């Protein structure tokens, strides 16, 4: 048995256009936005159809199959809306509610990374502005992360009756990380309907923000 551990380097570490690097804990699965929203005639769309075909064909009931297709289309619509507001990464979180008073059931969350253009300012000022000018943001915290100054905040929103969505409160925890170029900001957002687990989800996003960097980890390793 070879005692030397193997180090696996993700392709993103060598991507010169990435601009931001981060790590998510266990339980998160990336949703490939570019693949799911690929143009119909593209090679990516063909690969997606080939990957989904066995799953769709395995659904015996025609109504259930149509419901699955409708849910997939709804998910694509959500991803399209996220990309239009600058989202470059999206991941689905699935965790067990195993805290002391937890039910033992399954908790779901959505983690996104988005870019936002900002007016030039010192990074600490941009981090403060992000929460000072936002409506309904609570539990504001200013941080000094390895990547630089940042801020965190929370919102709880309930869909309006006109939206047609269930009136279930949605907790969104945001981390605002100004980029060293002073002209854009990375916004990390963790969304969940498990509002009662806000402390645990805030800790998850705090840990992700701590590990976020605007420099390639390979460059850091060479220093």
C-alpha positions as CSV (number, residue, x, y, z in Angstrom):
1,X,0.0,0.0,0.0
2,X,1.4,3.4,-1.0
3,X,1.5,5.6,2.1
4,X,1.8,8.8,-0.1
5,X,-1.6,10.5,-0.3
6,X,-2.9,11.5,-3.7
7,X,-3.7,15.2,-4.3
8,X,-6.5,15.8,-6.8
9,X,-6.5,19.3,-8.3
10,X,-9.9,20.4,-9.7
11,X,-9.9,22.0,-13.2
12,X,-11.1,25.3,-11.7
13,X,-7.7,25.8,-10.0
14,X,-6.1,26.2,-13.4
15,X,-8.8,28.3,-15.0
16,X,-7.3,31.7,-15.7
17,X,-10.8,33.3,-16.0
18,X,-12.3,31.9,-12.8
19,X,-11.7,35.1,-10.7
20,X,-12.7,33.5,-7.4
21,X,-12.0,30.1,-5.7
22,X,-13.9,28.6,-2.8
23,X,-14.7,25.3,-1.2
24,X,-18.0,23.9,0.0
25,X,-18.5,21.3,2.7
26,X,-20.0,17.9,2.2
27,X,-23.6,17.7,1.1
28,X,-23.4,20.2,-1.7
29,X,-23.7,19.2,-5.3
30,X,-22.9,21.7,-8.1
31,X,-25.6,22.4,-10.7
32,X,-23.8,22.9,-14.0
33,X,-25.5,26.1,-15.2
34,X,-23.9,26.2,-18.6
35,X,-24.8,22.6,-19.4
36,X,-28.4,22.9,-18.1
37,X,-28.9,26.1,-20.1
38,X,-27.0,25.0,-23.2
39,X,-28.5,26.1,-26.6
40,X,-30.8,23.3,-28.1
41,X,-28.5,22.6,-31.0
42,X,-25.2,22.5,-29.0
43,X,-23.1,19.5,-28.1
44,X,-23.7,20.2,-24.4
45,X,-27.5,20.0,-24.9
46,X,-27.1,16.7,-26.7
47,X,-25.0,15.3,-23.8
48,X,-27.7,16.5,-21.3
49,X,-30.4,14.8,-23.3
50,X,-28.4,11.6,-23.4
51,X,-27.8,11.7,-19.7
52,X,-31.4,12.3,-18.9
53,X,-32.9,9.9,-21.4
54,X,-32.5,6.7,-19.2
55,X,-34.0,8.5,-16.2
56,X,-37.0,9.7,-18.2
57,X,-37.6,6.4,-19.8
58,X,-37.4,4.6,-16.4
59,X,-40.5,6.6,-15.2
60,X,-43.3,4.2,-16.1
61,X,-46.2,6.5,-15.7
62,X,-46.8,9.1,-18.4
63,X,-48.2,11.7,-16.1
64,X,-45.3,11.4,-13.7
65,X,-42.9,11.6,-16.6
66,X,-44.6,14.9,-17.7
67,X,-44.4,16.2,-14.2
68,X,-40.6,15.5,-14.1
69,X,-40.1,17.3,-17.4
70,X,-42.1,20.2,-16.1
71,X,-40.1,20.4,-12.9
72,X,-36.9,20.3,-15.0
73,X,-38.1,23.1,-17.1
74,X,-39.0,25.1,-14.0
75,X,-35.5,24.5,-12.6
76,X,-34.0,25.7,-15.9
77,X,-36.1,28.8,-15.7
78,X,-34.8,29.5,-12.2
79,X,-31.2,29.0,-13.3
80,X,-31.7,31.3,-16.2
81,X,-33.0,34.0,-13.9
82,X,-30.0,33.5,-11.6
83,X,-27.6,33.8,-14.5
84,X,-29.2,37.1,-15.6
85,X,-28.3,38.7,-12.3
86,X,-24.7,37.6,-12.4
87,X,-24.7,34.1,-10.9
88,X,-21.7,32.0,-11.9
89,X,-22.0,29.1,-9.6
90,X,-25.0,27.2,-8.1
91,X,-25.1,24.2,-5.8
92,X,-27.8,22.2,-4.1
93,X,-27.3,21.4,-0.4
94,X,-28.9,18.3,1.1
95,X,-28.2,17.7,4.9
96,X,-29.7,15.7,7.7
97,X,-31.3,17.7,10.5
98,X,-29.2,16.1,13.2
99,X,-28.8,18.9,15.8
100,X,-29.9,18.2,19.4
101,X,-33.5,19.2,18.8
102,X,-33.6,18.2,15.1
103,X,-36.2,15.9,13.5
104,X,-33.7,13.8,11.7
105,X,-35.3,14.7,8.4
106,X,-33.7,16.1,5.3
107,X,-32.9,19.8,4.9
108,X,-32.4,21.5,1.5
109,X,-30.6,24.7,0.6
110,X,-29.3,26.5,-2.4
111,X,-25.8,28.0,-2.5
112,X,-24.9,30.6,-5.2
113,X,-22.0,32.8,-6.1
114,X,-22.8,36.0,-8.0
115,X,-20.8,39.0,-9.3
116,X,-22.1,42.5,-8.7
117,X,-20.5,45.7,-10.1
118,X,-19.9,48.5,-7.6
119,X,-18.6,52.0,-7.6
120,X,-14.9,52.4,-6.9
121,X,-14.3,52.6,-3.1
122,X,-12.0,51.1,-0.5
123,X,-13.0,47.5,0.0
124,X,-14.1,48.0,3.6
125,X,-16.4,50.8,2.4
126,X,-17.9,48.6,-0.3
127,X,-18.5,45.8,2.3
128,X,-20.3,48.2,4.6
129,X,-22.4,49.8,1.8
130,X,-23.6,46.3,0.7
131,X,-25.5,45.9,3.9
132,X,-26.2,49.5,4.9
133,X,-28.1,50.3,1.7
134,X,-30.0,46.9,1.5
135,X,-33.6,46.7,2.7
136,X,-34.7,44.2,5.4
137,X,-31.1,43.0,6.1
138,X,-30.6,41.8,9.7
139,X,-27.9,40.2,11.8
140,X,-25.2,42.3,10.1
141,X,-21.6,41.4,10.8
142,X,-18.4,42.9,9.5
143,X,-15.5,40.4,8.9
144,X,-11.8,40.5,8.2
145,X,-11.3,37.4,6.0
146,X,-8.1,36.1,4.5
147,X,-9.4,37.5,1.2
148,X,-10.0,40.9,2.7
149,X,-12.8,42.9,4.4
150,X,-16.4,41.5,4.0
151,X,-19.8,41.7,5.5
152,X,-22.6,39.2,6.3
153,X,-26.3,39.7,6.6
154,X,-29.6,37.9,6.6
155,X,-33.1,38.4,5.1
156,X,-36.3,36.4,5.5
157,X,-38.8,36.9,2.8
158,X,-42.3,35.4,2.1
159,X,-43.5,35.1,-1.5
160,X,-46.4,37.4,-2.3
161,X,-49.9,35.9,-2.9
162,X,-49.6,37.1,-6.6
163,X,-46.5,34.9,-7.2
164,X,-48.5,31.7,-6.9
165,X,-45.8,30.2,-4.7
166,X,-46.4,28.7,-1.2
167,X,-46.3,31.3,1.5
168,X,-43.2,29.6,3.1
169,X,-40.6,32.0,4.6
170,X,-37.3,31.8,2.8
171,X,-34.1,32.5,4.8
172,X,-31.2,34.0,2.7
173,X,-27.8,34.5,4.3
174,X,-25.4,36.7,2.3
175,X,-21.6,37.2,2.4
176,X,-20.4,40.3,0.5
177,X,-16.7,40.1,-0.5
178,X,-15.3,43.1,-2.4
179,X,-12.8,42.2,-5.1
180,X,-9.2,43.6,-4.9
181,X,-10.0,45.6,-8.1
182,X,-12.5,47.7,-6.1
183,X,-15.0,47.6,-8.9
184,X,-16.9,44.4,-8.3
185,X,-18.1,42.3,-5.5
186,X,-18.6,38.6,-5.0
187,X,-21.9,37.8,-3.2
188,X,-22.2,34.3,-1.7
189,X,-25.8,33.4,-0.8
190,X,-27.2,30.4,1.1
191,X,-31.0,30.1,0.8
192,X,-33.2,27.7,2.7
193,X,-36.8,27.3,4.0
194,X,-35.4,25.9,7.3
195,X,-35.4,29.2,9.0
196,X,-35.1,27.6,12.4
197,X,-31.6,26.4,11.4
198,X,-30.3,29.9,10.7
199,X,-27.4,29.5,13.2
200,X,-26.2,26.4,11.5
201,X,-26.5,27.8,8.0
202,X,-24.8,31.0,9.0
203,X,-21.9,29.0,10.3
204,X,-21.7,27.0,7.0
205,X,-21.6,30.2,4.9
206,X,-19.1,31.8,7.3
207,X,-16.8,28.8,6.8
208,X,-17.2,29.0,3.0
209,X,-16.4,32.7,3.0
210,X,-13.3,32.0,5.2
211,X,-12.0,29.7,2.5
212,X,-12.8,31.9,-0.4
213,X,-9.9,33.5,-2.3
214,X,-9.5,35.8,-5.3
215,X,-6.1,34.2,-6.0
216,X,-5.6,30.8,-7.5
217,X,-4.8,28.2,-4.8
218,X,-2.0,27.0,-7.1
219,X,-0.4,30.4,-7.1
220,X,-0.7,30.5,-3.3
221,X,1.0,27.1,-3.0
222,X,4.0,28.3,-5.1
223,X,4.7,31.2,-2.8
